[in-house]
Amino acid sequence: MGKLNVVVLRYLSRDDFRVLTAVEMGMKNHEIVPVSLLSSIASLRHGGCNKILRELVKHKLVVYERSKMVQGYRLNYGGYDYLALKTLCSRDVIVSVGNQMGVGKESDIYIVAGPNGEQYALKLHRLGRTSFRNLKNKRDYHKHRKNMSWLYLSRLSAMKEFAYMKALYDRGFPVPKPVDYNRHAVVMELINGYPLCQVHELQDPPALYNEFMELIVKLANHGLIHGDFNEFNLMLDDQDHITMIDFPQMVSTSHPNAEWYFDRDVKCIRDFFAKRFNYESELYPTFKDIRRSYSLDVEVSASGFTKDLEKESAFLHPAGPEREDDDDEEEDDDEEEAADEEIPHENGLKVSDTHAEVSNEKEEEREERKDTENVPAPRSDEKTEKVTEEELKEAEDECPELADLSASNKEFKPFRDSDSLLHIAEHRRKRTDSEGTMGSIGSCSTIPPEVVRQKVRRQLNKEQKAAQRRRLQKGEANLVTKSRRENQSNIKSSIECADFWG
């Protein structure tokens, strides 16, 4: 987790980014990705992939790990930074990276420039530092997951912060203007100001104190609580205008501990003004003063919002043309997120192509399941037979037309009495004895025989290639051992000759 060094970025080729993207894809299901899987995902030859991986390890973009069970590579924050920067550059969001502005417990901030020379702030989330490892008790990014990667958690944190920042900026809150985000990187407006912790004199402390308290109440009225509203996450410019930063830890006002978070934010401001500016006020807001008017926590899915609150928000915002437009925008956003999760088109990789066979197998299993579920089960219970007969008699008494229909049914299709049930059971027993399986009548496979042959042929080809690869490796090892023994014998014979003639 060192400093960001972008010097190597200009020298990386297209194949380098293909391998980096392949490592990222492989880490979705593997902690350590083997080279065979990397070469298949990147569509590169085994030797070429190894050569690129050695260069990436040399520049500290990936890490090689070897254990008793498996050996392979994993992506670190350096490689993740390069992937995010590459995507942002391809979108024409940033063209250069400048100096580092600050370091926090979970992020690094850099100055970047856009294509027209405008300056932005680039925030790289870096969860997993030694000062901030107790994440399960502080955040809910992981939800119900037990095993999670720090890279994935950093990506979730960046996505949360961008969503909060965009929602607050659209509602007129004093926050930086969001520009774009990708993976764990967020690009935002560069604020020309100083953190409140570096300010030692104010023109009007009471007025600024009131602005801070009003901002806390305004956030709560919109359904959100900052959760870390202190002098390190508040900035002031030369005219004492407030700018609020750092949002991933925001919670909803319906959170079980919402009142505690609200009181803590208020206490942080009161203590800071009393300590730094010697200003104390008896007027401060409480959680009971909140008058909820909007549901931003439902819109951004803040931590602690409930489904009941989501239903209530439907009454606060009735359906109309504006709401339909919002739904369309949300669907477009979901499609864009699904597209972002796929591999960039410039790298030539697609997740859908890689997992096409798996999806086909799942569809075939669903078809088999439907066929088996649609087969009616025989009625073997006598009580059900009696109930149906009584119901039929009552129906026939009420409607005489049903009697004629039931009589015609008896002629063409007899009812399932005890004799017919015994006949069905005997037929099934004979079929299971002949086939050697206990499957039902409708449990036969619906997979076409051509697909089965293709799968068997593909599996045999894989096994043959694996066996050939093992033979080649064994032969190379034997040749190396043979050459070593010949060298040892030559050295030994030369030493004996020297001793004899010496």
C-alpha positions in Angstrom: 0.0 0.0 0.0 2.8 2.4 -0.9 2.5 5.6 -2.9 1.0 5.6 -6.4 3.8 5.4 -9.0 2.3 6.0 -12.5 5.6 6.0 -14.4 5.2 2.4 -15.5 1.7 3.0 -16.8 2.8 4.5 -20.0 5.0 1.5 -20.8 2.4 -1.2 -20.3 1.1 -2.8 -23.4 -2.3 -4.2 -24.3 -1.3 -7.7 -23.3 -0.2 -6.5 -19.9 -3.6 -5.1 -19.2 -5.2 -8.3 -20.5 -3.3 -10.3 -17.9 -4.1 -7.8 -15.2 -7.8 -8.0 -16.0 -7.5 -11.8 -16.1 -6.0 -11.8 -12.6 -8.9 -9.5 -11.4 -11.5 -11.9 -13.0 -9.8 -15.0 -11.5 -9.8 -13.4 -8.0 -13.6 -13.5 -8.0 -13.5 -17.2 -7.2 -9.9 -17.7 -6.2 -7.6 -16.2 -3.6 -4.6 -17.2 -5.6 -5.1 -17.6 -9.4 -3.1 -20.3 -11.1 -1.2 -19.6 -14.3 -3.3 -22.1 -16.4 -6.5 -20.2 -15.5 -4.9 -16.8 -16.3 -3.7 -17.9 -19.7 -7.1 -19.3 -20.6 -8.9 -16.1 -19.5 -6.4 -13.8 -21.2 -6.4 -16.0 -24.3 -2.6 -16.0 -24.4 -0.1 -18.8 -24.7 1.3 -20.3 -21.5 4.9 -19.0 -22.1 3.8 -15.5 -23.1 1.6 -15.2 -20.0 4.4 -16.3 -17.7 6.7 -13.6 -19.3 4.2 -10.9 -18.7 3.5 -12.0 -15.2 7.2 -11.8 -14.3 7.3 -8.2 -15.5 4.2 -7.4 -13.5 5.7 -8.9 -10.4 8.9 -6.9 -11.0 6.9 -3.7 -11.1 4.9 -4.8 -8.0 1.5 -4.8 -9.7 0.8 -8.5 -8.9 2.1 -10.8 -6.2 3.4 -14.4 -6.6 2.4 -16.7 -3.8 3.3 -20.4 -3.4 2.0 -22.8 -0.8 1.8 -26.6 -0.3 -1.6 -26.8 -2.0 -1.5 -24.2 -4.8 0.7 -21.6 -6.4 -0.3 -18.6 -8.5 -0.7 -14.9 -8.5 -3.0 -12.3 -6.9 -3.7 -8.7 -7.6 -2.5 -6.0 -5.2 -3.5 -2.3 -4.8 -0.8 -1.2 -7.3 -2.3 -3.3 -10.1 -5.9 -2.3 -9.1 -4.8 1.4 -9.3 -3.5 0.8 -12.8 -6.7 -0.8 -14.0 -8.9 2.0 -12.5 -6.6 4.7 -14.0 -6.6 2.9 -17.4 -10.4 2.9 -17.5 -10.7 6.6 -16.4 -8.2 7.6 -19.1 -10.1 5.7 -21.7 -13.2 7.7 -20.7 -11.3 11.0 -21.1 -11.9 11.8 -17.4 -8.3 12.3 -16.4 -5.1 12.6 -18.5 -2.4 13.1 -15.8 -1.7 12.4 -12.1 0.0 14.9 -9.8 1.1 15.0 -6.2 -0.4 13.3 -3.2 -2.6 15.6 -1.2 -3.4 13.5 1.9 -3.4 10.1 3.5 -6.3 8.7 5.6 -7.0 5.6 7.5 -8.8 4.1 4.5 -7.9 6.2 1.4 -5.2 8.2 -0.4 -6.0 11.4 -2.2 -4.1 12.7 -5.3 -4.4 15.8 -7.6 -5.3 14.8 -11.2 -6.0 16.8 -14.3 -8.7 16.5 -17.0 -8.4 16.8 -20.8 -9.1 20.6 -20.7 -6.6 21.3 -17.9 -9.1 21.4 -15.1 -8.0 19.9 -11.8 -9.8 17.2 -9.8 -9.2 15.2 -6.7 -8.7 11.5 -7.1 -9.6 9.4 -4.0 -8.3 5.8 -3.9 -10.0 3.7 -1.3 -7.5 1.3 0.5 -9.3 -0.7 3.1 -7.3 -3.2 5.1 -4.7 -1.0 6.6 -3.5 -1.9 10.1 -5.2 1.1 11.6 -8.6 0.2 10.1 -8.9 -3.6 10.0 -11.9 -4.1 12.3 -14.3 -3.5 9.4 -17.1 -6.0 10.3 -18.0 -4.0 13.4 -17.8 -0.6 11.7 -19.3 -1.0 8.2 -21.8 -3.3 6.5 -20.2 -3.6 3.1 -19.8 -7.3 3.5 -23.5 -7.9 4.4 -23.7 -11.6 5.1 -20.4 -12.6 3.4 -17.8 -14.5 5.4 -14.9 -14.4 3.0 -14.1 -11.2 1.3 -11.2 -9.4 -0.4 -10.0 -6.0 0.6 -10.0 -5.0 -3.0 -13.7 -5.8 -3.3 -14.5 -4.0 -0.1 -12.6 -1.0 -1.4 -14.7 -1.1 -4.5 -17.9 -1.2 -2.5 -16.8 1.7 -0.4 -16.0 3.8 -3.5 -19.4 3.0 -5.0 -21.2 4.0 -1.8 -19.3 7.3 -1.5 -20.0 8.2 -5.1 -23.7 7.4 -4.6 -24.0 9.5 -1.5 -22.0 12.4 -3.0 -24.2 12.5 -6.1 -27.5 12.4 -4.2 -26.3 15.1 -1.8 -24.9 17.3 -4.5 -28.2 17.1 -6.5 -30.1 18.2 -3.3 -27.9 21.3 -2.8 -25.7 20.1 0.1 -22.2 21.6 0.4 -20.3 18.6 -1.0 -17.7 18.3 -3.8 -19.1 17.8 -7.3 -18.8 14.1 -8.3 -17.2 13.5 -11.7 -16.8 9.8 -12.2 -15.7 6.6 -10.4 -14.3 3.2 -11.4 -13.4 0.2 -9.1 -12.0 1.8 -6.0 -11.2 5.2 -7.4 -13.5 8.3 -7.1 -12.9 11.5 -9.1 -14.4 14.6 -7.6 -14.2 18.4 -7.6 -11.0 19.9 -6.1 -12.0 22.1 -3.2 -9.9 25.2 -2.6 -9.9 25.2 1.1 -8.4 23.8 4.3 -9.6 21.1 6.8 -11.2 22.5 9.9 -8.5 20.9 12.0 -5.9 23.3 10.5 -8.0 26.4 11.1 -7.1 28.3 14.3 -9.0 31.6 13.9 -12.5 32.4 12.7 -14.2 35.7 11.9 -17.5 34.6 13.5 -17.4 31.4 15.5 -21.1 31.5 16.6 -22.4 31.9 13.1 -20.2 29.0 11.9 -21.3 26.9 14.8 -25.0 27.5 13.8 -24.2 26.5 10.2 -22.7 23.2 11.3 -25.7 22.4 13.6 -28.1 23.3 10.8 -26.2 21.1 8.4 -26.5 18.1 10.8 -30.3 18.7 11.2 -30.8 19.1 7.4 -29.0 15.8 6.8 -31.2 14.1 9.4 -34.4 15.6 7.9 -33.3 14.0 4.6 -33.0 10.6 6.4 -29.2 10.5 6.7 -26.6 10.8 9.5 -23.0 11.5 8.6 -21.5 9.3 11.3 -18.1 11.0 11.3 -19.0 14.7 11.4 -15.7 16.1 12.8 -13.0 18.6 12.1 -11.1 16.2 9.8 -14.1 15.8 7.4 -15.1 19.4 7.2 -13.3 22.0 5.0 -13.4 25.8 5.0 -12.4 28.3 2.3 -11.3 31.9 2.7 -14.9 33.1 3.0 -15.6 30.4 5.7 -17.8 28.4 3.4 -18.4 24.8 4.5 -17.7 21.7 2.4 -18.5 18.2 3.8 -16.4 15.2 2.7 -16.0 11.5 3.5 -19.4 9.7 3.2 -18.9 5.9 3.2 -19.9 5.5 6.9 -23.3 7.3 6.5 -26.3 5.6 8.2 -30.0 6.0 8.0 -32.1 7.8 10.7 -34.0 4.5 11.0 -30.8 2.7 12.1 -31.0 1.0 15.5 -28.2 3.3 16.8 -29.2 6.4 14.8 -29.7 8.5 17.9 -26.2 7.6 19.3 -24.6 8.5 15.9 -26.5 11.8 15.8 -25.5 12.8 19.3 -21.9 11.9 18.6 -21.8 14.2 15.6 -23.2 17.0 17.6 -20.8 16.4 20.5 -17.8 16.4 18.2 -18.6 19.9 16.9 -19.4 21.2 20.4 -16.1 19.8 21.9 -14.0 21.1 19.0 -15.4 24.7 19.3 -15.0 24.7 23.0 -11.4 23.5 22.8 -10.2 25.4 19.8 -12.2 28.7 19.8 -13.3 28.8 23.4 -17.0 28.9 22.3 -19.7 27.0 24.1 -23.4 27.2 23.5 -26.3 25.8 25.4 -28.3 25.5 22.1 -27.7 22.3 20.2 -30.1 19.9 18.3 -31.3 16.6 19.6 -32.6 13.5 17.8 -36.1 14.5 18.8 -35.9 17.7 16.8 -35.7 15.8 13.5 -38.6 16.3 11.1 -38.2 13.9 8.3 -39.2 15.3 4.9 -37.2 13.2 2.4 -36.0 9.7 2.1 -32.5 9.9 0.7 -31.5 6.8 2.8 -34.0 4.7 0.8 -32.7 6.2 -2.5 -29.1 5.3 -1.8 -29.8 2.2 0.4 -28.0 3.6 3.4 -27.1 1.4 6.3 -30.1 0.8 8.6 -33.1 1.7 6.3 -35.9 -0.8 6.5 -38.4 -2.2 4.0 -41.3 -0.6 5.8 -39.6 2.8 5.4 -39.3 2.0 1.7 -43.0 1.4 1.5 -43.7 4.7 3.3 -41.6 6.6 0.8 -43.9 5.5 -1.9 -46.7 7.5 -0.3 -44.4 10.5 0.2 -43.5 10.4 -3.5 -46.6 9.3 -5.5 -46.2 7.6 -8.9 -46.2 10.0 -11.8 -44.3 11.0 -14.9 -41.3 12.1 -12.9 -41.2 8.8 -11.0 -41.4 6.8 -14.2 -38.4 8.8 -15.5 -36.5 8.0 -12.3 -37.3 4.3 -12.7 -36.0 4.4 -16.3 -32.8 6.1 -15.0 -32.4 3.4 -12.3 -32.8 0.7 -14.9 -30.2 2.4 -17.1 -27.8 2.6 -14.1 -28.3 -1.1 -13.4 -27.4 -1.9 -17.0 -24.4 0.3 -16.8 -23.2 -1.4 -13.6 -23.7 -4.8 -15.2 -21.6 -3.6 -18.2 -18.9 -2.2 -15.8 -18.6 -5.6 -14.2 -17.7 -7.2 -17.5 -14.3 -6.9 -19.0 -13.6 -3.7 -21.0 -14.0 -4.1 -24.7 -10.6 -2.6 -25.4 -9.0 -5.6 -23.7 -11.0 -8.0 -25.8 -12.3 -10.1 -22.9 -15.9 -10.9 -22.0 -17.2 -12.8 -19.0 -20.2 -14.0 -21.0 -18.0 -15.9 -23.4 -16.0 -17.5 -20.6 -19.1 -18.8 -18.8 -21.3 -19.7 -21.8 -21.0 -23.4 -21.2 -22.0 -23.0 -17.5 -25.1 -21.0 -18.4 -26.1 -23.7 -21.0 -25.8 -26.4 -18.4 -27.9 -24.5 -16.0 -30.6 -23.9 -18.6 -30.7 -27.7 -19.3 -30.9 -28.5 -15.6 -33.9 -26.1 -15.3 -35.7 -27.7 -18.2 -35.2 -31.2 -16.6 -36.5 -29.9 -13.4 -39.6 -28.4 -15.0 -40.3 -31.7 -16.8 -40.1 -33.6 -13.6 -42.3 -31.2 -11.7 -45.0 -31.1 -14.4 -45.5 -34.9 -14.2 -48.6 -35.5 -12.0 -48.0 -37.8 -9.0 -50.3 -40.8 -8.6 -52.9 -40.6 -5.8 -52.2 -43.5 -3.5 -54.1 -42.3 -0.5 -57.5 -43.8 0.0 -58.8 -40.7 1.8 -58.1 -38.5 -1.1 -59.9 -40.9 -3.4 -63.0 -40.9 -1.1 -63.0 -37.1 -0.9 -62.8 -36.7 -4.7 -65.6 -39.3 -5.2 -67.9 -37.5 -2.7 -67.2 -34.1 -4.3 -67.9 -35.6 -7.8 -71.3 -37.0 -6.5 -72.3 -33.6 -5.1 -71.2 -31.9 -8.3 -73.2 -34.4 -10.4 -76.3 -33.8 -8.2 -76.0 -30.1 -8.7 -75.3 -30.3 -12.4 -76.7 -33.3 -14.3 -74.4 -32.6 -17.3 -71.4 -33.7 -15.3 -72.9 -37.1 -14.9 -72.9 -37.7 -18.6 -69.4 -36.4 -18.8 -68.1 -38.6 -16.0 -69.8 -41.6 -17.6 -68.0 -40.9 -20.9 -64.7 -40.5 -19.1 -65.2 -43.9 -17.4 -65.6 -45.5 -20.8 -62.5 -44.0 -22.3 -60.2 -43.5 -19.3 -60.8 -45.6 -16.1 -60.4 -44.0 -12.7 -57.3 -44.9 -10.6 -58.7 -47.5 -8.3 -56.7 -50.0 -6.3 -56.2 -52.3 -9.3 -54.9 -49.5 -11.5 -52.5 -48.3 -8.8 -51.1 -51.8 -8.3 -50.6 -52.1 -12.1 -48.7 -48.7 -12.2 -46.5 -49.8 -9.2 -45.7 -53.1 -10.9 -44.9 -51.4 -14.2 -42.5 -49.0 -12.5 -40.8 -51.8 -10.5 -40.1 -53.6 -13.8 -38.8 -50.5 -15.4 -36.4 -49.7 -12.5 -35.2 -53.3 -12.5 -34.4 -53.1 -16.2 -32.7 -49.7 -16.1 -31.0 -50.1 -12.7 -32.2 -46.6 -11.6 -34.9 -45.4 -9.3 -35.9 -42.4 -11.4 -39.5 -41.5 -12.1 -41.2 -41.6 -15.5 -40.7 -37.9 -16.1 -37.1 -37.8 -14.9 -35.6 -38.8 -18.2 -32.9 -36.5 -19.6 -33.9 -33.8 -22.1 -30.4 -33.1 -23.3 -30.0 -33.9 -27.0 -27.5 -36.7 -27.8 -25.4 -34.4 -30.0 -24.8 -32.1 -27.0 -23.8 -35.1 -24.8 -21.4 -36.3 -27.5 -19.8 -32.9 -27.8 -19.3 -32.6 -24.0 -17.8 -36.1 -23.8 -15.5 -35.3 -26.8 -14.4 -32.0 -25.2 -13.7 -33.7 -21.9 -11.6 -36.4 -23.6 -9.6 -33.8 -25.5 -8.9 -31.9 -22.2 -7.7 -35.1 -20.6 -5.5 -36.0 -23.5 -3.9 -32.6 -23.5 -3.3 -32.7 -19.8 -1.7 -36.1 -20.1 0.5 -34.9 -22.9 1.5 -31.8 -20.9 2.4 -34.1 -17.9 4.6 -36.3 -20.2 6.4 -33.3 -21.6 7.1 -31.9 -18.1 8.3 -35.3 -16.9 10.5 -35.7 -20.0 12.1 -32.2 -19.4 12.7 -33.1 -15.8 14.4 -36.3 -16.8 16.6 -34.5 -19.3 17.7 -32.0 -16.7 18.5 -34.7 -14.2 20.5 -36.6 -16.9 22.5 -33.6 -17.8 23.3 -32.8 -14.1 24.5 -36.4 -13.6 26.7 -36.2 -16.7 28.2 -33.0 -15.4 28.9 -34.4 -12.0 30.6 -37.5 -13.5 32.7 -35.3 -15.8 33.8 -33.1 -12.9 34.6 -36.2 -10.8 36.6 -37.8 -13.5 38.6 -34.6 -14.2 39.4 -34.3 -10.5 40.6 -37.9 -10.3 42.8 -37.4 -13.4 44.3 -34.3 -11.9 45.1 -36.1 -8.6 46.6 -39.0 -10.6 48.9 -36.9 -12.7 49.6 -34.4 -9.9 
